[in-house]
Amino acid sequence: MKHAAPPRTLVVNFNSPELNQLALALAQHQMLGAYVRPYVNKGRGWERALAALPLAGRVYNSTFGRRRITDPALASLTREAGVLPDLCAAAIGRVHLLPPATRHRWTNQLYMAVREAVAQTACHHAKQVDCVVAYEGFALPAFQAAQEQRAAVLNYPVAHHRERRRIRLEENERVPEFAITWPDFDDWPAGHEERLDEEIRLADAVLVGSTFAADSFVAQGIPRAKMWMVPYGVDLKVFTPGPTPSRTREFKVIYAGQLTQRKGISYLLRGYRKFARRDSRLTLVGNVVGGAQPLQPYRDHFQHMTHQTRPALAAMYRDSDVFVLPTLVEGMGLVVLEAMACGLPVIVTANGPGDLVRDGIDGFVIPERDEDAVCDRLERLYRQPELRVEMGRQAARRALEFGWSAYTSKVCQALTQLTQARPGAPAGSPQFAHA
C-alpha cells in the first residue's frame, strides 16, 4: 500500500544532521516549504572563489565550507539567518589564546543571538505550511504562529533538559574533579528552561533518537504518546568497513565526541588505565570542554586529536580495534553507529546507544559509571581477537539497518499521520518498528 505524501513542511534547524537529512528528503519529494538555519555553503560564486584561495581556502574548506548543500532544490528553499554571530562564534571558539571560560561565555552569547535570528525568521514561514519541525530552543515563535492550524514537531537531540540537570548535579558530587568539563545551565539566559518547557507543551509530538531520551521526557511528566522515537541514520557511503586489522599490531582503542563528563570520559580514562598494555593505545578524538586540567593525570595513557572531518574519522575507525563511549546522557550517539558501520565492535552504556547495540553480538552494553566494566570488556577483546573480528562484522551488518533513508522515511510517515489526524483528537504516537 502506498503511503500518502508527507505534508508541506517547514524545517527549522541549528546544525543537527537528522534535520539536514529530513530537509533534503522533503525537498526531493517537493514537500519542503522552507528550510531555515544558520550559514550553509550553497556553492555560490563567492564561496567557490574563497574555497580556491591558497590559505583562506584551506581554512574555509576545513570549517564553514564543510556545511555543504549540493541539492539544488534544497539550496533554493534554504533561508539563512544569524550568519554573522554564527561565524563569529565559530571563529572565537578556535582562538585558543583566550581563556576557556571566556571563549565559552562569548560563544554562548553569540549562539543565543543565532537562535533568536533563526527562530524569528522561521516564524515568518510558519503560516505558509502544513507542519513545522523545529530544533529545540529554536521552535517557539514558529510554534506560536502555527498553533491550532498547523502540526508542530519538536526535534530534541538529547535527553530532557531537566533530566540533564539532575544527572549533572549527581555526577558533580560523584566526580567533582571533572565538573568543569560539564558546564552548568547558569549561562543560559533568564527564562530559557521555561522557553523549552513551552516548546514541549505546544508540540504535537517530540522527536527523539532513542528510548533513553524518550524515557527522560516521561520521567518529567510528558505523555509517552507524545514521544516519537526514531533512531538516527548513518552515511553508509562514508562510513564503511575496511580490511581486518593485523593481529600483530597495537591494540587500538578509540573514542570520538566532546571530551566531557556528560559522555563518561572519566570512566573511560580510569577503565583504560586499569587495562592499559604496552601494545595498546587509546585515542580521544574531539574538542575539550571546559578545560583540560582533569585530563592531566591520565596524559600518559592517551593521545588527543581535535575534531575530524567525517572521512578522516572513518579512516581512524577502520584503523582501530574497538570504540568506547560510556556515556551518561546521549540522544542516541551517532558516533556509535558510525563506528559500527566501519566494522568496529563497540563498548557503550544503554544511555542513548542502547537501542543500537546488541550486547554480546555487536559489542558490549555496560552499566553506567563503571570503570571496571570498561576494563573488563577491553580485556576480553584484547585477549580474543576472533571475538572482536566477529563482533565487528556483526556491527557492520547491524549498521546497514540505519541508513539515513530509513530515518527520513519513518519521520515522513509520522508527519503524514500527524497532519491527517488534525483537527480532532491528539494524533498519538505513530507505530514505528523501533530498533
C-alpha positions in Angstrom: 0.0 0.0 0.0 1.3 3.4 -0.9 1.8 6.0 1.9 0.2 9.4 1.4 2.7 12.1 0.6 4.2 14.0 3.6 2.7 17.4 4.3 4.3 20.7 3.2 6.7 21.2 6.0 8.9 24.0 7.4 12.1 22.7 8.9 14.0 24.9 11.5 17.5 23.7 12.4 20.7 24.7 14.2 23.0 22.2 12.6 21.8 18.8 13.5 22.4 16.1 10.9 19.0 14.5 11.3 17.2 17.7 10.3 19.7 18.3 7.5 18.7 14.9 6.2 15.0 15.4 6.7 15.0 18.7 4.9 16.8 17.1 2.0 14.3 14.3 1.7 11.4 16.7 1.9 12.9 18.9 -0.8 13.5 15.9 -3.1 9.8 15.0 -2.7 8.7 18.6 -3.4 7.2 18.8 0.1 9.6 21.3 1.8 8.1 24.7 2.3 11.3 26.3 3.6 14.5 25.3 5.5 15.6 27.9 8.0 19.1 27.5 9.6 22.4 29.4 10.1 25.0 29.8 7.4 25.4 27.0 4.9 27.7 26.6 1.9 25.5 26.6 -1.2 28.4 26.7 -3.7 27.7 30.3 -4.6 30.3 32.1 -6.7 31.9 33.9 -3.8 32.1 30.6 -1.9 33.8 28.8 -4.8 36.3 31.7 -5.1 37.0 31.7 -1.4 37.5 27.9 -1.4 40.1 28.2 -4.2 42.3 30.7 -2.3 45.6 29.1 -1.1 45.5 29.9 2.6 42.0 31.3 3.3 40.6 28.5 1.2 42.1 25.8 3.4 40.7 27.4 6.5 37.3 27.8 4.9 37.2 24.3 3.5 38.0 22.8 6.8 35.5 24.8 8.8 32.4 26.6 7.4 32.9 25.3 3.9 32.0 21.8 5.2 28.4 22.8 5.7 27.6 21.9 2.1 24.2 21.8 0.4 24.6 20.3 -3.1 21.0 19.6 -3.9 19.6 22.5 -6.0 16.0 22.1 -4.7 17.1 22.2 -1.1 19.5 25.1 -1.7 16.7 27.2 -3.3 14.5 26.7 -0.3 17.1 27.3 2.4 16.8 30.6 4.2 19.9 31.5 6.3 19.7 33.6 9.5 22.1 34.7 12.2 25.0 34.3 9.8 27.3 37.0 11.4 27.0 35.8 15.0 27.3 32.2 13.8 30.6 32.8 12.0 31.9 34.9 14.9 31.1 32.2 17.4 32.9 29.6 15.4 35.9 31.8 14.9 36.1 32.7 18.6 35.8 29.0 19.5 39.1 28.5 17.6 41.0 31.3 19.4 42.8 29.1 21.9 44.7 32.1 23.3 41.5 33.1 25.1 40.8 31.5 28.5 38.3 28.6 28.1 35.7 30.3 30.3 35.9 33.5 28.2 35.5 31.5 25.0 32.6 29.6 26.4 30.8 32.8 27.6 31.3 34.7 24.3 30.4 31.8 22.0 27.3 31.0 24.2 26.1 34.6 23.9 26.6 34.6 20.1 24.8 31.3 19.7 21.9 32.7 21.6 21.8 35.5 19.0 21.9 32.9 16.3 19.0 31.1 17.9 16.9 34.3 18.0 17.6 35.2 14.4 16.7 31.7 13.1 13.6 31.4 15.3 12.3 34.8 14.2 13.0 34.1 10.5 11.2 30.8 10.8 8.1 32.5 12.3 7.6 34.3 9.0 7.2 31.0 7.1 5.1 29.1 9.7 1.7 30.1 8.3 2.6 29.0 4.8 3.0 25.3 5.6 1.0 22.3 7.0 3.6 21.3 9.5 6.6 22.8 11.4 9.6 20.6 12.5 11.9 22.6 14.7 15.1 22.1 16.7 14.8 22.6 20.4 15.3 26.2 21.6 14.6 27.4 18.0 11.0 26.5 17.8 8.8 28.8 20.0 8.0 31.7 17.6 7.1 29.3 14.8 5.0 27.0 17.1 3.2 30.1 18.4 2.4 31.2 14.9 1.4 27.7 13.8 -0.7 26.6 16.9 -4.1 25.0 16.2 -3.9 25.4 12.4 -0.6 23.5 11.8 1.1 20.5 13.2 4.2 21.1 15.4 7.0 18.6 15.9 9.9 19.4 18.3 13.2 17.8 17.4 15.1 17.1 20.6 18.6 15.7 20.0 19.3 14.8 23.6 17.5 14.0 26.9 15.0 16.3 28.6 16.8 19.5 29.9 15.6 19.0 33.5 16.8 15.4 33.5 20.2 16.5 32.2 20.4 19.0 35.0 19.6 16.3 37.6 22.2 13.9 36.3 24.8 16.6 36.0 24.3 17.6 39.7 24.6 14.0 40.8 27.7 13.5 38.7 29.4 16.6 40.1 29.1 15.1 43.6 30.4 11.8 42.5 33.4 13.1 40.4 33.9 16.7 41.3 37.3 16.9 39.6 35.6 16.5 36.2 32.8 19.1 36.9 34.3 21.8 34.8 34.0 19.5 31.7 30.2 19.5 32.0 29.2 23.2 32.0 26.1 24.1 34.0 23.0 25.9 32.8 23.7 29.2 34.6 24.9 30.8 31.4 21.5 30.2 29.7 19.5 33.5 29.6 16.8 34.0 32.1 13.7 32.0 31.2 15.4 29.7 28.8 14.3 26.5 30.5 10.8 27.8 30.7 11.0 28.5 26.9 12.0 24.9 26.4 9.1 23.8 28.6 6.7 25.9 26.5 8.0 24.4 23.2 7.4 20.9 24.6 3.9 21.9 25.6 3.0 23.4 22.3 4.4 20.5 20.3 2.0 17.8 19.0 5.0 15.4 19.1 8.6 15.4 20.4 11.0 13.6 18.1 14.0 11.9 19.7 16.6 9.3 18.7 16.4 6.8 21.5 14.3 5.1 24.1 16.6 6.6 26.8 15.8 10.1 25.5 12.1 9.3 25.3 12.1 7.9 28.9 13.7 11.2 30.2 10.6 13.1 29.0 8.2 10.6 30.5 10.1 11.0 33.8 9.3 14.7 33.6 5.6 14.1 33.1 5.4 14.2 29.3 2.9 11.6 28.0 4.6 8.7 26.2 2.1 9.0 23.4 3.6 12.4 22.6 7.1 10.9 22.1 8.3 9.8 18.6 11.4 7.6 18.8 13.2 7.2 15.5 16.9 6.2 15.6 19.2 8.4 13.6 20.9 7.3 10.4 24.5 7.0 9.2 26.1 7.9 5.9 26.8 4.4 4.6 29.0 5.8 1.7 31.5 7.4 4.1 31.4 5.0 7.0 32.3 1.6 5.5 34.3 -1.4 6.8 38.0 -1.8 5.9 40.4 -4.7 5.9 40.6 -6.8 9.1 43.5 -5.3 11.2 46.6 -7.3 11.6 46.7 -9.3 14.9 50.3 -8.4 15.5 50.0 -4.7 15.6 48.9 -2.4 18.5 45.5 -2.9 20.1 43.9 0.5 19.3 41.0 1.9 21.3 39.2 5.0 20.0 36.7 7.4 21.5 35.0 10.2 19.4 33.0 13.1 20.8 33.4 16.1 23.0 35.7 15.5 25.9 33.1 16.0 28.7 31.9 14.1 31.7 28.4 14.0 30.1 29.9 11.3 27.9 31.5 9.5 30.8 35.1 10.5 29.9 36.4 9.9 33.4 35.1 6.3 33.4 36.8 5.7 30.1 40.1 7.1 31.3 40.1 5.2 34.6 38.9 2.0 32.9 41.6 2.2 30.2 44.3 3.0 32.8 43.4 -0.2 34.6 43.6 -2.2 31.3 46.5 -0.5 29.6 49.1 -2.7 27.9 52.5 -1.9 26.3 50.9 -2.8 22.9 47.7 -0.8 23.4 46.8 2.8 22.6 43.8 5.0 23.4 43.0 7.9 21.1 40.5 10.6 22.1 39.0 12.4 19.1 37.1 15.7 19.9 37.3 19.1 21.5 37.9 19.5 25.2 35.0 21.1 27.1 35.6 23.5 30.0 39.4 22.9 30.4 42.0 20.1 30.1 43.0 20.0 33.8 41.0 16.9 34.7 42.7 15.0 31.9 46.2 15.7 33.1 46.6 12.8 35.5 45.9 10.5 32.5 48.0 12.2 29.9 50.4 9.3 29.6 47.6 6.9 28.7 46.0 8.6 25.7 46.7 10.7 22.6 44.4 13.5 21.8 43.2 14.7 18.4 40.8 17.6 17.8 37.5 17.3 15.8 38.0 15.5 12.5 36.1 15.6 9.2 33.8 12.6 8.6 36.1 10.9 6.0 39.1 11.3 8.3 37.2 10.0 11.3 36.0 7.0 9.2 39.6 6.2 8.3 40.6 6.3 12.0 37.8 3.9 12.9 38.9 1.5 10.2 42.4 1.6 11.7 41.1 0.8 15.2 40.1 -2.3 17.1 37.3 -1.1 19.4 35.2 2.0 20.0 34.2 3.1 23.6 31.5 5.5 24.7 30.5 5.1 28.4 28.1 8.0 28.1 25.8 9.2 30.9 23.4 11.3 28.8 23.0 10.9 25.0 20.3 11.5 22.4 21.4 8.4 20.6 25.1 8.5 19.9 25.6 8.9 16.2 29.4 8.3 16.6 28.5 4.8 17.8 26.6 4.0 14.6 29.4 5.4 12.5 32.0 3.2 14.3 29.8 0.2 13.8 29.4 0.9 10.1 33.2 0.9 9.9 33.3 -2.7 11.3 34.2 -1.8 14.9 32.9 -3.6 18.0 31.7 -1.1 20.5 31.6 -0.7 24.3 28.7 1.6 25.3 26.2 2.2 28.1 22.4 2.0 27.4 22.0 5.7 27.9 21.3 6.5 24.3 23.1 3.8 22.2 21.1 1.0 24.0 18.7 0.7 21.0 21.5 0.2 18.6 23.9 -2.3 20.2 23.1 -5.9 20.8 25.0 -6.9 23.9 27.5 -9.7 23.2 26.8 -9.5 19.4 27.9 -6.1 18.1 29.9 -5.3 21.2 29.0 -4.8 24.9 26.4 -2.7 26.7 27.9 -2.0 30.1 26.4 -0.3 33.3 26.9 3.4 33.5 29.6 4.8 35.7 31.5 1.5 35.8 35.2 1.8 35.0 35.7 -1.9 35.9 33.3 -2.9 33.2 35.2 -0.8 30.7 38.5 -2.5 31.8 36.9 -6.0 31.7 35.4 -5.6 28.1 38.7 -4.2 26.8 40.5 -7.2 28.3 38.1 -9.6 26.6 38.5 -8.1 23.2 42.3 -7.8 23.6 42.6 -11.5 24.5 40.2 -12.7 22.0 40.9 -11.3 18.5 38.5 -13.7 16.9 35.7 -12.3 19.1 36.4 -8.7 18.2 36.6 -9.6 14.4 33.2 -11.4 14.6 31.7 -8.6 16.7 33.0 -6.0 14.1 31.3 -8.0 11.3 28.0 -8.1 13.2 28.3 -4.4 14.0 28.7 -3.5 10.3 25.7 -5.6 9.3 23.7 -4.0 12.1 24.6 -0.5 10.9 23.1 -1.3 7.4 19.7 -1.2 9.0 20.2 2.5 9.9 20.8 4.4 6.7 19.5 8.0 6.6 16.8 6.9 4.1 15.3 4.7 6.8 15.2 7.6 9.2 13.6 10.1 6.8 11.1 7.6 5.6 9.9 6.9 9.1 9.7 10.6 10.0 7.8 11.5 6.8 5.4 8.7 7.5 4.8 10.1 11.0 4.3 13.7 9.7 1.7 12.4 7.3 -0.1 10.6 10.1 0.0 13.6 12.3 -1.4 16.1 9.8 -4.1 13.7 8.7 -5.2 13.4 12.4 -5.8 17.2 12.6 -8.2 18.6 13.6 -9.6 16.2 16.2 -8.1 14.1 19.0 -4.3 14.1 19.6 -2.5 12.0 17.0 -0.7 9.8 19.4 2.5 8.0 18.6 2.9 6.6 15.1 3.6 2.9 15.0 7.3 2.6 14.3 9.3 -0.6 14.3 11.8 0.5 17.0 15.4 -0.6 16.9 
